[in-house]
């Protein structure tokens, strides 16, 4: 499973910038990787694991702004076509993660 987090957070005031930065850093600390400036993604070994990380993101939500969370299968993620300009980019394979119980 893949979790994609999309967000558009206000950054007009110092407090808003701090909240946006804290949210972004929290995503990174939870194992998310930046896909684009406001899109972060994380691979999870199972739906249950994806649900755990989705709940964590919900606990981190800032008071202002828009955040979307999407869970997709590895197969759906693999069907994505990526381009850099007009040149197609080869997809990176997901990193193997060790899970301890």
C-alpha positions as CSV (number, residue, x, y, z in Angstrom):
1,X,0.0,0.0,0.0
2,X,1.1,3.6,-0.6
3,X,-0.1,6.6,1.3
4,X,-0.1,9.9,-0.5
5,X,-0.6,13.1,1.5
6,X,-1.5,16.2,-0.4
7,X,-1.6,19.6,1.3
8,X,-2.0,23.3,0.7
9,X,-1.2,25.2,3.9
10,X,-1.2,29.0,4.4
11,X,2.2,30.6,4.9
12,X,1.3,34.3,5.2
13,X,2.2,34.8,8.9
14,X,5.1,33.5,11.0
15,X,2.8,31.2,12.9
16,X,1.3,29.7,9.7
17,X,4.8,29.1,8.3
18,X,5.8,27.5,11.6
19,X,2.7,25.2,11.5
20,X,3.3,24.3,7.9
21,X,7.0,23.5,8.6
22,X,6.1,21.4,11.7
23,X,3.6,19.4,9.6
24,X,6.1,18.8,6.9
25,X,8.8,17.7,9.3
26,X,6.4,15.4,11.1
27,X,5.6,13.7,7.8
28,X,9.4,13.2,7.2
29,X,9.9,11.9,10.7
30,X,7.1,9.3,10.1
31,X,8.9,7.9,7.0
32,X,7.2,9.9,4.3
33,X,9.2,11.1,1.3
34,X,8.7,14.3,-0.7
35,X,7.3,13.5,-4.1
36,X,6.5,17.1,-5.0
37,X,6.5,20.3,-2.9
38,X,3.1,19.6,-1.4
39,X,2.9,15.9,-2.0
40,X,4.5,13.3,0.3
41,X,4.3,9.5,0.0
42,X,5.1,6.5,2.1
43,X,5.1,2.8,1.3
44,X,3.4,0.5,3.8
45,X,3.7,-3.3,3.8
46,X,0.0,-3.9,4.6
47,X,-3.4,-2.1,4.8
48,X,-3.2,-2.3,8.6
49,X,0.2,-0.5,8.6
50,X,-1.2,2.1,6.1
51,X,-4.1,2.7,8.5
52,X,-1.7,3.3,11.4
53,X,0.2,5.9,9.5
54,X,-3.0,7.5,8.2
55,X,-4.2,7.9,11.8
56,X,-0.8,9.5,12.7
57,X,-1.2,12.0,9.8
58,X,-4.7,12.9,11.1
59,X,-3.3,13.6,14.5
60,X,-0.7,16.0,13.0
61,X,-3.2,18.1,11.0
62,X,-2.7,21.8,11.3
63,X,-5.7,24.0,12.2
64,X,-5.7,25.9,8.8
65,X,-5.2,24.7,5.3
66,X,-6.3,21.7,3.2
67,X,-4.9,18.2,3.5
68,X,-5.9,15.1,1.5
69,X,-4.8,11.5,2.3
70,X,-5.1,8.8,-0.3
71,X,-4.3,5.1,0.0
72,X,-3.5,3.2,-3.2
73,X,-2.2,-0.3,-3.9
74,X,1.3,-1.0,-5.0
75,X,-0.1,-2.1,-8.4
76,X,-2.0,1.2,-8.8
77,X,1.1,3.2,-7.9
78,X,3.1,1.2,-10.4
79,X,0.8,2.3,-13.2
80,X,1.8,5.9,-12.7
81,X,3.6,7.6,-15.5
82,X,6.3,10.1,-14.5
83,X,7.8,12.8,-16.7
84,X,10.5,15.4,-16.2
85,X,9.7,17.9,-18.8
86,X,8.8,15.9,-21.9
87,X,11.2,13.0,-21.0
88,X,9.8,10.0,-19.2
89,X,11.5,9.1,-15.9
90,X,12.1,5.5,-14.8
91,X,10.3,4.7,-11.6
92,X,12.3,4.0,-8.4
93,X,11.5,0.7,-6.8
94,X,10.2,0.9,-3.2
95,X,12.9,0.6,-0.6
96,X,12.7,-2.5,1.5
97,X,11.7,-1.7,5.1
98,X,12.3,-3.8,8.1
99,X,9.4,-4.0,10.5
100,X,9.9,-5.1,14.0
101,X,6.9,-6.3,16.1
